[in-house]
Amino acid sequence: MVYAAGVVDCDGSIGGYMSGKYESLQLIVVVGVIDPRLPVWLMARFGGKMRMQAKSQHHPEHRDMYRWELNGLKAAAFVKAIKPHLVIKAEQAEVFLQLAKTVTPTGKRLSPEMKATRRILVAELSALK
């Protein structure tokens, strides 16, 4: 977990977003690097998915990037596990985990108060980046 926390601290992103008409919550952890071995290692240990992002045609000096992504409650469990070892993103992890606590069973309608809480936490998480 210590190594994974270091990777997220340096090359990762911890995010929470609301999208769509019903403001559904998206929880995500992403690590983007140029060496595919690291995303493969993360995927083998924690699940998720990996994809290659080809270098931009506008910036030929850039290299291809490999992204590992973990979503939803799996992302929350992962962040909870690495949180004691985070340095740079410790505060983001705390807000992210508060946001994850607002997840409800699929199809359950959220109260206006819960939607407001989510909006506040999403804004707070975004401000910490």
C-alpha positions in Angstrom: 0.0 0.0 0.0 2.9 2.4 0.7 4.2 2.2 -2.9 0.7 2.6 -4.3 0.2 5.7 -2.1 3.4 7.1 -3.4 2.4 6.6 -7.0 -1.0 8.3 -6.4 0.7 11.2 -4.5 3.1 11.8 -7.4 1.4 10.7 -10.6 -2.3 10.3 -9.6 -5.6 12.1 -9.3 -8.3 11.5 -6.8 -11.6 12.9 -8.1 -15.3 13.2 -7.5 -17.7 14.6 -10.1 -21.4 15.0 -10.5 -22.9 14.6 -14.0 -26.1 14.4 -15.8 -29.6 15.5 -15.3 -29.9 13.6 -12.0 -26.4 14.7 -10.8 -25.1 11.2 -10.4 -21.8 10.9 -8.5 -18.7 9.6 -10.2 -15.8 8.6 -8.0 -12.5 8.0 -9.7 -8.8 7.5 -9.0 -6.4 7.8 -12.0 -2.7 7.3 -12.5 -1.1 8.5 -15.7 2.4 7.5 -16.6 4.6 6.8 -19.7 5.7 3.4 -18.6 3.0 0.8 -19.0 4.4 -1.5 -16.3 3.0 0.7 -13.5 -0.6 0.6 -14.6 -0.3 -3.1 -15.3 1.0 -3.6 -11.7 -1.9 -1.5 -10.2 -4.5 -3.3 -12.3 -3.2 -6.7 -11.2 -3.3 -5.7 -7.5 -6.4 -3.5 -7.3 -8.5 -4.1 -10.3 -9.8 -1.3 -12.5 -8.9 -0.7 -16.1 -5.9 0.5 -18.1 -5.8 2.3 -21.4 -3.3 3.9 -23.6 -3.6 7.6 -24.6 -1.7 8.3 -27.8 0.5 11.3 -27.9 -1.1 14.5 -29.2 -0.5 15.3 -32.9 -0.2 18.9 -31.8 2.8 18.0 -29.5 4.9 15.4 -31.2 7.5 15.8 -28.5 5.1 14.2 -26.0 5.0 10.4 -25.5 2.1 8.0 -25.3 0.6 7.9 -21.8 -0.8 4.9 -20.0 -3.7 5.4 -17.6 -5.0 3.2 -14.8 -8.5 4.0 -13.6 -10.5 2.8 -10.6 -14.1 3.9 -10.2 -16.9 3.9 -7.7 -16.8 2.2 -4.4 -13.7 0.3 -5.4 -11.9 3.6 -5.8 -13.2 4.6 -2.3 -11.9 1.3 -0.8 -8.5 1.9 -2.5 -8.2 5.5 -1.2 -9.2 4.4 2.3 -6.4 1.8 2.2 -3.7 4.1 1.0 -4.8 7.2 2.9 -2.5 6.6 5.9 0.5 6.7 3.6 -0.5 9.8 1.5 1.4 13.0 2.0 0.5 15.4 -0.9 -3.0 14.2 -1.5 -4.0 13.3 2.1 -6.5 16.2 2.3 -8.0 15.3 -1.0 -8.4 11.7 0.2 -10.3 12.8 3.3 -12.8 14.9 1.3 -13.0 12.1 -1.3 -13.9 9.6 1.5 -16.6 12.0 2.9 -18.0 12.2 -0.7 -18.0 8.4 -1.0 -20.1 8.2 2.2 -22.9 9.9 0.3 -23.2 7.0 -2.2 -26.7 5.4 -2.1 -28.1 2.3 -3.6 -28.8 2.6 -7.4 -32.2 4.1 -8.1 -32.6 5.7 -4.7 -33.6 9.4 -5.0 -31.4 11.9 -3.2 -32.8 14.6 -0.9 -32.0 18.2 -1.8 -29.8 18.4 1.3 -27.7 15.4 0.1 -27.3 16.9 -3.3 -26.2 20.2 -1.7 -23.7 18.3 0.5 -22.3 16.5 -2.6 -22.0 19.8 -4.5 -20.0 21.3 -1.6 -17.7 18.3 -1.3 -17.1 18.1 -5.0 -16.2 21.8 -5.1 -14.0 21.4 -2.0 -12.2 18.4 -3.7 -11.7 20.4 -6.9 -10.3 23.4 -5.0 -7.7 21.1 -3.4 -6.2 20.1 -6.8 
